[in-house]
Amino acid sequence: MVLLLFVCSSNLLKGQNAPEPIPSDSVSTEKAKPELRKKNSLFRYFKEDYPSPKKAVILAIVPGMGQVYNKKFWKLPLVYGSLGGVIYAINYNTTNYNRTVQSLEAKAGNIPVENDPFPSTPVNAVQARRNSFDKNRQLSWIGLIGFYLISAGDAFVDAHLKDFNVDDNISFKLNFEQSIYQQPVVGLGLSLTIDGKK
C-alpha cells in the first residue's frame, strides 16, 4: 500500500514539474521575433519621424551618412571627394614639414648629415619651407573640421527643407500700370495664397 502511494505521488510530482509541451509553430515565431525586432528597429530608425534634422546631424558624424539619410545620393561623390582632398592635403603638408624639420636637425648637427633630405638648400630657405608647410598643415586640419561642420549643416538643412512647400500658387508677376499722370510705371506685386484665400 505504501509502495503504491509512493509511486502515485512520484508520478503526480513529475506531472506537476514537467513543462507543458510548446507547439512547434509558436517556437519558430518566438525565435523569429527578435530578428524581426532587430530589422524593424533599424528600419524604424530611418523611417520613424522622417525627416528628422536631429537624426541627420547624428548620422553626419560618419561622412556622407546624413546625405544618405536625406536620400541625396548625388552628394556622396562631393562629400568623399572633399574628404579625400582634405586628407591628402594634411598628409602632404605633414610629410614635407617632417622632412624640413629633419633637414634642419641635420644642418644643426643633431643627426647625421646623410639623413638631410635637402643637403644643398640653405638653412634660411629650409626654415621658410618649414614655416610654410606648418601653416598649411594647420589650415588643412581646420579645413577638416570645417568639412565636418559643412557636411552636418547640409544634412540638417536638407532634412528641414524635405517637407518645405514648393507650390505653384507662390508666384511672381510683373505688372505694368499707369499713374494718374498717364505715364507708364513699372511695379512689383506679390500674391500669397493662405488657406485658399488671396
Phi and psi in degrees as GROMACS dihedral restraints (atoms count N, CA, C in turn):
[ dihedral_restraints ]
;  ai    aj    ak    al  type     phi  dphi    fc
    3     4     5     6     1   -64.9    20    10
    4     5     6     7     1   -39.6    20    10
    6     7     8     9     1   -63.0    20    10
    7     8     9    10     1   -40.7    20    10
    9    10    11    12     1   -64.0    20    10
   10    11    12    13     1   -41.8    20    10
   12    13    14    15     1   -64.2    20    10
   13    14    15    16     1   -40.0    20    10
   15    16    17    18     1   -63.6    20    10
   16    17    18    19     1   -43.8    20    10
   18    19    20    21     1   -64.9    20    10
   19    20    21    22     1   -43.8    20    10
   21    22    23    24     1   -65.0    20    10
   22    23    24    25     1   -42.7    20    10
   24    25    26    27     1   -67.3    20    10
   25    26    27    28     1   -37.8    20    10
   27    28    29    30     1   -66.0    20    10
   28    29    30    31     1   -36.8    20    10
   30    31    32    33     1   -66.3    20    10
   31    32    33    34     1   -38.8    20    10
   33    34    35    36     1   -65.3    20    10
   34    35    36    37     1   -41.7    20    10
   36    37    38    39     1   -64.6    20    10
   37    38    39    40     1   -40.5    20    10
   39    40    41    42     1   -62.1    20    10
   40    41    42    43     1   -40.4    20    10
   42    43    44    45     1   -66.4    20    10
   43    44    45    46     1   -34.8    20    10
   45    46    47    48     1   -74.0    20    10
   46    47    48    49     1   -38.0    20    10
   48    49    50    51     1   -81.6    20    10
   49    50    51    52     1   -20.8    20    10
   51    52    53    54     1   -72.6    20    10
   52    53    54    55     1   130.7    20    10
   54    55    56    57     1   -71.4    20    10
   55    56    57    58     1   149.2    20    10
   57    58    59    60     1   -70.5    20    10
   58    59    60    61     1   142.3    20    10
   60    61    62    63     1   -66.0    20    10
   61    62    63    64     1   137.3    20    10
   63    64    65    66     1   -98.1    20    10
   64    65    66    67     1   132.2    20    10
   66    67    68    69     1   -60.6    20    10
   67    68    69    70     1   147.6    20    10
   69    70    71    72     1   -65.5    20    10
   70    71    72    73     1   -32.9    20    10
   72    73    74    75     1   -69.5    20    10
   73    74    75    76     1   -33.8    20    10
   75    76    77    78     1   -69.7    20    10
   76    77    78    79     1   -31.4    20    10
   78    79    80    81     1   -65.3    20    10
   79    80    81    82     1   -43.9    20    10
   81    82    83    84     1   -66.3    20    10
   82    83    84    85     1   -36.7    20    10
   84    85    86    87     1   -72.0    20    10
   85    86    87    88     1   -34.9    20    10
   87    88    89    90     1   -64.2    20    10
   88    89    90    91     1   -39.4    20    10
   90    91    92    93     1   -69.7    20    10
   91    92    93    94     1   -33.4    20    10
   93    94    95    96     1   -76.9    20    10
   94    95    96    97     1   -23.9    20    10
   96    97    98    99     1   -61.5    20    10
   97    98    99   100     1   -47.3    20    10
   99   100   101   102     1   -61.0    20    10
  100   101   102   103     1   -38.2    20    10
  102   103   104   105     1   -64.9    20    10
  103   104   105   106     1   -40.8    20    10
  105   106   107   108     1   -62.9    20    10
  106   107   108   109     1   -40.7    20    10
  108   109   110   111     1   -63.6    20    10
  109   110   111   112     1   -41.8    20    10
  111   112   113   114     1   -61.5    20    10
  112   113   114   115     1   -46.4    20    10
  114   115   116   117     1   -64.9    20    10
  115   116   117   118     1   -43.2    20    10
  117   118   119   120     1   -68.3    20    10
  118   119   120   121     1   -33.2    20    10
  120   121   122   123     1   -66.9    20    10
  121   122   123   124     1   -42.6    20    10
  123   124   125   126     1   -68.2    20    10
  124   125   126   127     1   -42.1    20    10
  126   127   128   129     1   -63.4    20    10
  127   128   129   130     1   -41.7    20    10
  129   130   131   132     1   -64.7    20    10
  130   131   132   133     1   -35.5    20    10
  132   133   134   135     1   -60.6    20    10
  133   134   135   136     1   -38.2    20    10
  135   136   137   138     1   -83.1    20    10
  136   137   138   139     1   -27.9    20    10
  138   139   140   141     1   -98.4    20    10
  139   140   141   142     1   -29.3    20    10
  141   142   143   144     1   -70.0    20    10
  142   143   144   145     1   134.7    20    10
  144   145   146   147     1    45.8    20    10
  145   146   147   148     1    40.6    20    10
  147   148   149   150     1   -78.8    20    10
  148   149   150   151     1   137.8    20    10
  150   151   152   153     1   -86.7    20    10
  151   152   153   154     1   136.7    20    10
  153   154   155   156     1  -114.8    20    10
  154   155   156   157     1   114.3    20    10
  156   157   158   159     1   -59.2    20    10
  157   158   159   160     1   -34.4    20    10
  159   160   161   162     1   -63.5    20    10
  160   161   162   163     1   -45.6    20    10
  162   163   164   165     1   -65.6    20    10
  163   164   165   166     1   -35.8    20    10
  165   166   167   168     1   -63.1    20    10
  166   167   168   169     1   -40.5    20    10
  168   169   170   171     1   -70.8    20    10
  169   170   171   172     1   -40.2    20    10
  171   172   173   174     1   -62.5    20    10
  172   173   174   175     1   -43.1    20    10
  174   175   176   177     1   -70.6    20    10
  175   176   177   178     1   -22.1    20    10
  177   178   179   180     1   -71.6    20    10
  178   179   180   181     1    -5.3    20    10
  180   181   182   183     1   -59.2    20    10
  181   182   183   184     1   -39.9    20    10
  183   184   185   186     1   -87.5    20    10
  184   185   186   187     1   120.1    20    10
  186   187   188   189     1   -55.3    20    10
  187   188   189   190     1   128.7    20    10
  189   190   191   192     1    92.5    20    10
  190   191   192   193     1   -16.8    20    10
  192   193   194   195     1   -71.1    20    10
  193   194   195   196     1   -31.1    20    10
  195   196   197   198     1   -64.5    20    10
  196   197   198   199     1   -37.6    20    10
  198   199   200   201     1   -71.0    20    10
  199   200   201   202     1   -35.5    20    10
  201   202   203   204     1   -65.8    20    10
  202   203   204   205     1   -41.4    20    10
  204   205   206   207     1   -59.8    20    10
  205   206   207   208     1   -38.3    20    10
  207   208   209   210     1   -83.6    20    10
  208   209   210   211     1     0.1    20    10
  210   211   212   213     1    62.2    20    10
  211   212   213   214     1    37.5    20    10
  213   214   215   216     1  -108.1    20    10
  214   215   216   217     1    68.6    20    10
  216   217   218   219     1   -67.1    20    10
  217   218   219   220     1   -24.9    20    10
  219   220   221   222     1   -66.7    20    10
  220   221   222   223     1   -16.7    20    10
  222   223   224   225     1   -83.2    20    10
  223   224   225   226     1   -13.9    20    10
  225   226   227   228     1   -59.3    20    10
  226   227   228   229     1   -44.2    20    10
  228   229   230   231     1   -60.7    20    10
  229   230   231   232     1   -35.7    20    10
  231   232   233   234     1   -65.7    20    10
  232   233   234   235     1   -43.5    20    10
  234   235   236   237     1   -64.2    20    10
  235   236   237   238     1   -50.1    20    10
  237   238   239   240     1   -74.7    20    10
  238   239   240   241     1   -28.7    20    10
  240   241   242   243     1   -65.9    20    10
  241   242   243   244     1   -43.4    20    10
  243   244   245   246     1   -65.3    20    10
  244   245   246   247     1   -43.0    20    10
  246   247   248   249     1   -62.3    20    10
  247   248   249   250     1   -43.2    20    10
  249   250   251   252     1   -63.2    20    10
  250   251   252   253     1   -40.3    20    10
  252   253   254   255     1   -64.0    20    10
  253   254   255   256     1   -41.9    20    10
  255   256   257   258     1   -67.2    20    10
  256   257   258   259     1   -41.7    20    10
  258   259   260   261     1   -66.5    20    10
  259   260   261   262     1   -38.9    20    10
  261   262   263   264     1   -61.5    20    10
  262   263   264   265     1   -43.6    20    10
  264   265   266   267     1   -63.0    20    10
  265   266   267   268     1   -40.5    20    10
  267   268   269   270     1   -62.2    20    10
  268   269   270   271     1   -46.6    20    10
  270   271   272   273     1   -64.2    20    10
  271   272   273   274     1   -45.1    20    10
  273   274   275   276     1   -61.8    20    10
  274   275   276   277     1   -48.7    20    10
  276   277   278   279     1   -69.3    20    10
  277   278   279   280     1   -36.6    20    10
  279   280   281   282     1   -67.3    20    10
  280   281   282   283     1   -43.2    20    10
  282   283   284   285     1   -60.9    20    10
  283   284   285   286     1   -47.8    20    10
  285   286   287   288     1   -70.0    20    10
  286   287   288   289     1   -33.3    20    10
  288   289   290   291     1   -62.1    20    10
  289   290   291   292     1   -44.6    20    10
  291   292   293   294     1   -64.0    20    10
  292   293   294   295     1   -36.5    20    10
  294   295   296   297     1   -66.3    20    10
  295   296   297   298     1   -41.4    20    10
  297   298   299   300     1   -68.3    20    10
  298   299   300   301     1   -36.4    20    10
  300   301   302   303     1   -64.1    20    10
  301   302   303   304     1   -41.5    20    10
  303   304   305   306     1   -62.6    20    10
  304   305   306   307     1   -40.7    20    10
  306   307   308   309     1   -63.9    20    10
  307   308   309   310     1   -41.7    20    10
  309   310   311   312     1   -65.8    20    10
  310   311   312   313     1   -36.9    20    10
  312   313   314   315     1   -64.1    20    10
  313   314   315   316     1   -40.4    20    10
  315   316   317   318     1   -68.5    20    10
  316   317   318   319     1   -39.2    20    10
  318   319   320   321     1   -69.2    20    10
  319   320   321   322     1   -27.7    20    10
  321   322   323   324     1   -81.1    20    10
  322   323   324   325     1   -12.1    20    10
  324   325   326   327     1    89.7    20    10
  325   326   327   328     1    11.9    20    10
  327   328   329   330     1   -80.0    20    10
  328   329   330   331     1   -26.6    20    10
  330   331   332   333     1  -130.2    20    10
  331   332   333   334     1   163.5    20    10
  333   334   335   336     1   -59.8    20    10
  334   335   336   337     1   146.6    20    10
  336   337   338   339     1   -64.9    20    10
  337   338   339   340     1   -25.6    20    10
  339   340   341   342     1   -64.3    20    10
  340   341   342   343     1   -23.1    20    10
  342   343   344   345     1   -86.0    20    10
  343   344   345   346     1     4.8    20    10
  345   346   347   348     1   -77.6    20    10
  346   347   348   349     1   116.3    20    10
  348   349   350   351     1   -72.7    20    10
  349   350   351   352     1   -22.0    20    10
  351   352   353   354     1  -125.6    20    10
  352   353   354   355     1    72.6    20    10
  354   355   356   357     1   -68.2    20    10
  355   356   357   358     1   -31.0    20    10
  357   358   359   360     1   -94.7    20    10
  358   359   360   361     1    -2.7    20    10
  360   361   362   363     1   -85.7    20    10
  361   362   363   364     1   134.8    20    10
  363   364   365   366     1   -65.9    20    10
  364   365   366   367     1   159.6    20    10
  366   367   368   369     1   -61.7    20    10
  367   368   369   370     1   -41.7    20    10
  369   370   371   372     1   -61.4    20    10
  370   371   372   373     1   -40.9    20    10
  372   373   374   375     1   -67.4    20    10
  373   374   375   376     1   -39.2    20    10
  375   376   377   378     1   -66.4    20    10
  376   377   378   379     1   -40.2    20    10
  378   379   380   381     1   -63.3    20    10
  379   380   381   382     1   -40.3    20    10
  381   382   383   384     1   -63.8    20    10
  382   383   384   385     1   -41.7    20    10
  384   385   386   387     1   -62.7    20    10
  385   386   387   388     1   -44.6    20    10
  387   388   389   390     1   -58.2    20    10
  388   389   390   391     1   -46.4    20    10
  390   391   392   393     1   -63.4    20    10
  391   392   393   394     1   -38.3    20    10
  393   394   395   396     1   -66.4    20    10
  394   395   396   397     1   -46.1    20    10
  396   397   398   399     1   -67.2    20    10
  397   398   399   400     1   -34.0    20    10
  399   400   401   402     1   -65.0    20    10
  400   401   402   403     1   -44.2    20    10
  402   403   404   405     1   -62.8    20    10
  403   404   405   406     1   -45.5    20    10
  405   406   407   408     1   -65.5    20    10
  406   407   408   409     1   -33.9    20    10
  408   409   410   411     1   -65.1    20    10
  409   410   411   412     1   -43.8    20    10
  411   412   413   414     1   -65.3    20    10
  412   413   414   415     1   -40.5    20    10
  414   415   416   417     1   -64.3    20    10
  415   416   417   418     1   -33.1    20    10
  417   418   419   420     1   -66.7    20    10
  418   419   420   421     1   -40.2    20    10
  420   421   422   423     1   -65.4    20    10
  421   422   423   424     1   -40.0    20    10
  423   424   425   426     1   -63.4    20    10
  424   425   426   427     1   -37.7    20    10
  426   427   428   429     1   -62.1    20    10
  427   428   429   430     1   -37.5    20    10
  429   430   431   432     1   -64.4    20    10
  430   431   432   433     1   -43.6    20    10
  432   433   434   435     1   -64.0    20    10
  433   434   435   436     1   -42.7    20    10
  435   436   437   438     1   -61.9    20    10
  436   437   438   439     1   -38.1    20    10
  438   439   440   441     1   -60.5    20    10
  439   440   441   442     1   -45.5    20    10
  441   442   443   444     1   -62.3    20    10
  442   443   444   445     1   -42.7    20    10
  444   445   446   447     1   -65.6    20    10
  445   446   447   448     1   -41.2    20    10
  447   448   449   450     1   -67.6    20    10
  448   449   450   451     1   -40.4    20    10
  450   451   452   453     1   -63.5    20    10
  451   452   453   454     1   -44.5    20    10
  453   454   455   456     1   -67.5    20    10
  454   455   456   457     1   -40.0    20    10
  456   457   458   459     1   -63.7    20    10
  457   458   459   460     1   -39.3    20    10
  459   460   461   462     1   -63.5    20    10
  460   461   462   463     1   -43.3    20    10
  462   463   464   465     1   -64.2    20    10
  463   464   465   466     1   -39.8    20    10
  465   466   467   468     1   -64.3    20    10
  466   467   468   469     1   -48.8    20    10
  468   469   470   471     1   -66.4    20    10
  469   470   471   472     1   -39.6    20    10
  471   472   473   474     1   -60.7    20    10
  472   473   474   475     1   -42.8    20    10
  474   475   476   477     1   -66.8    20    10
  475   476   477   478     1   -36.0    20    10
  477   478   479   480     1   -66.0    20    10
  478   479   480   481     1   -38.8    20    10
  480   481   482   483     1   -88.2    20    10
  481   482   483   484     1     2.4    20    10
  483   484   485   486     1   -58.7    20    10
  484   485   486   487     1   -44.3    20    10
  486   487   488   489     1  -103.8    20    10
  487   488   489   490     1    25.4    20    10
  489   490   491   492     1   -73.3    20    10
  490   491   492   493     1   135.3    20    10
  492   493   494   495     1   -78.5    20    10
  493   494   495   496     1   113.5    20    10
  495   496   497   498     1  -113.4    20    10
  496   497   498   499     1    94.7    20    10
  498   499   500   501     1  -114.6    20    10
  499   500   501   502     1   154.7    20    10
  501   502   503   504     1   -71.3    20    10
  502   503   504   505     1   -17.7    20    10
  504   505   506   507     1   -69.0    20    10
  505   506   507   508     1   -21.4    20    10
  507   508   509   510     1   -81.5    20    10
  508   509   510   511     1   113.5    20    10
  510   511   512   513     1  -137.5    20    10
  511   512   513   514     1   164.0    20    10
  513   514   515   516     1  -129.4    20    10
  514   515   516   517     1   119.5    20    10
  516   517   518   519     1  -123.7    20    10
  517   518   519   520     1   142.9    20    10
  519   520   521   522     1  -105.5    20    10
  520   521   522   523     1   118.8    20    10
  522   523   524   525     1  -113.8    20    10
  523   524   525   526     1   141.0    20    10
  525   526   527   528     1  -107.0    20    10
  526   527   528   529     1   120.9    20    10
  528   529   530   531     1  -127.4    20    10
  529   530   531   532     1   160.0    20    10
  531   532   533   534     1  -107.4    20    10
  532   533   534   535     1   141.5    20    10
  534   535   536   537     1   -81.7    20    10
  535   536   537   538     1   178.9    20    10
  537   538   539   540     1   -67.4    20    10
  538   539   540   541     1   -17.0    20    10
  540   541   542   543     1   -91.6    20    10
  541   542   543   544     1    10.6    20    10
  543   544   545   546     1    63.9    20    10
  544   545   546   547     1    26.7    20    10
  546   547   548   549     1  -106.2    20    10
  547   548   549   550     1   137.9    20    10
  549   550   551   552     1   -67.3    20    10
  550   551   552   553     1   135.4    20    10
  552   553   554   555     1  -126.2    20    10
  553   554   555   556     1   132.2    20    10
  555   556   557   558     1   -88.3    20    10
  556   557   558   559     1   127.8    20    10
  558   559   560   561     1  -127.0    20    10
  559   560   561   562     1   166.0    20    10
  561   562   563   564     1  -123.6    20    10
  562   563   564   565     1   128.8    20    10
  564   565   566   567     1  -122.3    20    10
  565   566   567   568     1   146.7    20    10
  567   568   569   570     1  -126.8    20    10
  568   569   570   571     1   127.2    20    10
  570   571   572   573     1  -120.0    20    10
  571   572   573   574     1   119.6    20    10
  573   574   575   576     1  -114.7    20    10
  574   575   576   577     1   136.0    20    10
  576   577   578   579     1  -104.7    20    10
  577   578   579   580     1   119.0    20    10
  579   580   581   582     1  -121.6    20    10
  580   581   582   583     1   118.6    20    10
  582   583   584   585     1    53.8    20    10
  583   584   585   586     1    37.0    20    10
  585   586   587   588     1    81.0    20    10
  586   587   588   589     1     2.2    20    10
  588   589   590   591     1  -112.2    20    10
  589   590   591   592     1   142.1    20    10
